[in-house]
Amino acid sequence: MRIFIVLQVLLMSSSVGCHPTDKEVFLCRVLEQRLMQIDAGAGKVYGLQFNNKILKYNGRCWSSVEGRLKHITVGPGGVWGVDATNRIYQLVNKKWVTVKGHLQQIDAGGTDFVTGANVCSNVFCMNTKRGSTKQKMHKLPWTKIPGKMKYYSCGPHSCWGVNKDSNVFIRTGVSENNCGGSGDLFTVSGEMMKVEVGTDGTVFGLSTTGTVYQRHGTSPSNPKGDYWIRLHAVEAMRSLSYDQGILWLVSQNGHVRRCTKGSLSFSFPGSLSGRGV
């Protein structure tokens, strides 16, 4: 049985006083599989079960991938993961290749580079283009990035981080030739558990209570955006990811939702509204 949950977001800014005629919503389908974490990028979707087993979504069902990880990421930089001992791996020809270093979280959303944070909240990045043979990837150096973050995610124009106090930051000027970024580190309002950046630069945040937010107004000329929009879901979330117009959500108990954006020009009893913060 297919179950549809509507996350309704009213795109309005109290500071501007804008009231659009339609309400944008995410229409979500609940998938059968239960996951601990999910990541989407470059048209691919990977997930981790609660026993750390790896799955790949092919559009209709989930298939198993060898190995066990505690965090997985997929994007322009390939498929990467870290295990329970914080060792780093890259998926090469359906086999996991060990990469030097240790991280507790990793992200492959940047253009030809990967980033991540270790247990000491130190942030690092690696240019993957220089290891075009991929078999040499384990020899490439990691570049340390200034700042202390427990979670770090990048897109084509910026990287977003969250520190141990749940404060949110953005670093601009990132590129395939400068994964550390050329811009300063700016504070962004809000307290988040993690922030995820899509490969198109769209930004979503997950609060410490499991509430989902989307950053409004992000663009190459305004990577910081303007404000957060809350998405009112029926339950708290533990993981999220966004790619090619699809928002992927995993609830605290593991329910997976595949969400696409639509619009409603009317309201109905029991509808869920959103607001800018």
Rosetta blueprint (number, residue, H / E / L):
1 M L
2 R L
3 I L
4 F E
5 I E
6 V E
7 L E
8 Q E
9 V E
10 L L
11 L L
12 M L
13 S L
14 S L
15 S L
16 V L
17 G L
18 C L
19 H L
20 P L
21 T L
22 D L
23 K E
24 E E
25 V E
26 F E
27 L E
28 C E
29 R E
30 V E
31 L E
32 E E
33 Q E
34 R E
35 L L
36 M L
37 Q E
38 I E
39 D E
40 A E
41 G E
42 A L
43 G L
44 K E
45 V E
46 Y E
47 G E
48 L E
49 Q L
50 F L
51 N L
52 N L
53 K E
54 I E
55 L E
56 K E
57 Y E
58 N L
59 G L
60 R L
61 C L
62 W E
63 S E
64 S E
65 V E
66 E E
67 G E
68 R E
69 L L
70 K L
71 H E
72 I E
73 T E
74 V E
75 G E
76 P L
77 G L
78 G E
79 V E
80 W E
81 G E
82 V E
83 D L
84 A L
85 T L
86 N L
87 R E
88 I E
89 Y E
90 Q E
91 L E
92 V E
93 N L
94 K L
95 K E
96 W E
97 V E
98 T E
99 V E
100 K E
101 G E
102 H E
103 L L
104 Q L
105 Q E
106 I E
107 D E
108 A E
109 G E
110 G E
111 T L
112 D L
113 F E
114 V E
115 T E
116 G E
117 A E
118 N L
119 V L
120 C L
121 S L
122 N E
123 V E
124 F E
125 C E
126 M E
127 N E
128 T L
129 K H
130 R H
131 G H
132 S L
133 T L
134 K L
135 Q L
136 K L
137 M H
138 H H
139 K H
140 L L
141 P L
142 W L
143 T E
144 K E
145 I E
146 P E
147 G E
148 K E
149 M L
150 K L
151 Y E
152 Y E
153 S E
154 C E
155 G L
156 P L
157 H L
158 S E
159 C E
160 W E
161 G E
162 V E
163 N L
164 K L
165 D L
166 S L
167 N E
168 V E
169 F E
170 I E
171 R E
172 T E
173 G L
174 V L
175 S E
176 E L
177 N L
178 N E
179 C L
180 G L
181 G L
182 S L
183 G L
184 D L
185 L E
186 F E
187 T E
188 V E
189 S E
190 G E
191 E E
192 M E
193 M E
194 K E
195 V E
196 E E
197 V E
198 G L
199 T L
200 D L
201 G L
202 T L
203 V E
204 F E
205 G E
206 L E
207 S E
208 T L
209 T L
210 G L
211 T L
212 V E
213 Y E
214 Q E
215 R E
216 H E
217 G L
218 T L
219 S E
220 P L
221 S L
222 N E
223 P L
224 K L
225 G L
226 D L
227 Y E
228 W E
229 I E
230 R E
231 L E
232 H L
233 A L
234 V L
235 E L
236 A L
237 M E
238 R E
239 S E
240 L E
241 S E
242 Y E
243 D E
244 Q L
245 G L
246 I E
247 L E
248 W E
249 L E
250 V E
251 S E
252 Q L
253 N L
254 G L
255 H E
256 V E
257 R E
258 R E
259 C E
260 T E
261 K E
262 G E
263 S E
264 L E
265 S L
266 F L
267 S L
268 F L
269 P L
270 G L
271 S L
272 L L
273 S L
274 G L
275 R L
276 G E
277 V L
